[in-house]
Amino acid sequence: MPNPVLLPVLNWARKLRYPTLFKLTAALFAISLLVPDPFPFVDEILFGLGTLLLANWKNRKAPVEQDRHTSR
């Protein structure tokens, strides 16, 4: 069962795209390393953001070029 305190934060973070989500996760990780427990639930938020980051990590395919055939 999700924690009701963390649920709004993770729902907001779910809408972020890859570069922003990565920067947010990296900053939170750095703060967590420098200052032990800067605010409650920082570890849980970090795990949730890491999960979202890995879920958004995709192999990007090359754009498909459409054939432009002229009508005869």
Rosetta blueprint (number, residue, H / E / L):
1 M L
2 P L
3 N L
4 P L
5 V L
6 L L
7 L H
8 P H
9 V H
10 L H
11 N H
12 W H
13 A H
14 R L
15 K L
16 L L
17 R L
18 Y H
19 P H
20 T H
21 L H
22 F H
23 K H
24 L H
25 T H
26 A H
27 A H
28 L H
29 F H
30 A H
31 I H
32 S H
33 L H
34 L H
35 V L
36 P L
37 D L
38 P L
39 F L
40 P L
41 F L
42 V H
43 D H
44 E H
45 I H
46 L H
47 F H
48 G H
49 L H
50 G H
51 T H
52 L H
53 L H
54 L H
55 A H
56 N H
57 W L
58 K L
59 N L
60 R L
61 K L
62 A L
63 P L
64 V L
65 E L
66 Q L
67 D L
68 R L
69 H L
70 T L
71 S L
72 R L
